[in-house]
């Protein structure tokens, strides 16, 4: 079956190349694609940024202190968010995830993540 399929593809390809269908012009069929004008002012048709494209930015600084004896981690964090959007930004959402490996964590109580090695 595999040889038959292979021969059929060769036959089909050979007939198309050797005796191309009348009116078939590969230069027209495979010509470079002309992209339409910009979809909007923020993105062009090919996805590249347009003249009014903007992107917000978040920079952060973390200062951490680990007290090994007390098993305490203290962190001071500064987040600087730059809104380059033409719209106002009334709020930001900041998500902090708990330490899922602690035995008293909610994730542990719900049967969440376990340490490797079965701990």
N, C-alpha and C positions, 0 to 999 in steps of 0.2 A: 504494500500500500504506500509506503514511504517513497519507494522508487517511482511509482506511478505518479504520485503527487509532484515529485521533483521534476519528472519529465513533462508533466502538464504545465508546470510553471515555466520551464525553459521554452516549451513550445509557444505558450502565450506571450512571453516576453520577446522571443525571437520574431514572432509575426508582427508585433507592434513596432519593433525597431526597424526591421527590414522593410516592411511594407506598411508604413504608417497610414492611418485612416485619412482619407481625403479631407482637406481643410484643417487638419491638426497642425498647429504651429507651436512647438515647445517654447519658443521665445515669448510667446504671449501667455501660455499656460503657466510658465515658471518665471514670469517677469517679477521684478521687485514689487512688494506690496506698498502701495501708497496709503499712508495713514490719513484719516480724515482730520479736520481741524480739531482743535482742543475740545475735549468733552466739556470742560468748564475752565474757569480761570485758575483753579487750584491744581488740576491734574490735566496733563495732555492725554491724547488718545493712547499712547504707549505706556502710560503710567508715570512718566517723568514729572517732577514738580513743575507747576505752571507759574506765571508771574505773581500770583497772589498766594502761593503756597506758604504755610506757616507750620511750625512745629514747637510744641511746648517743651520745657526742659526742667528737670529736677536734679539738683546737686545736693549732696549730703556730706556731713562730716560726723564721724563717730569717734568718741573718746571712751574707751572701755577700760575698766579696772577689774581685775580678777582677784578676789580674796580666797585663796585656796583653803586656808584653815577654816574659814567660816562657810565655805562653799557658796559664795555670793559673787554675782556678776553685777557691776554697776556700769551703766552706760549713759553718757550724755550725748544727745544727738541734735544736730541742727540741719533742718531741711530748708533749702532755698528753692522755691518753685517760681519759674518764670513763665508767665502766660503771654505767649506771642499771638494768641488768637485775637481776632477783632471783637470777639464777644467777651463780656465780663464773666468771671468765674466766681460764683457766690460761695462755693464750697469745694473742698478736696476730700477724697476718701483715702484714708491711710489704713492699711491692714497689717496687724501684728499677729503673728502666729505663735501659739504657746509652745512650750517645750513638750513635744508629744512623747518623749522618752521617759519622763518622770512617772513614777508609779502612781502618784496622786493626780495625774492630769486627766482631763475629761476624755481625751482621746484614748487613754489607756482603759478607762472605765467602759468605754463604748466598744472595746475590742479593736482599737486602732493599731497603729504601727508598733511593732515589736523590734527590739534590738536584734541584730544578727547574732546567731548562735543560740537563739531561743530565750534570751534573758528578759 
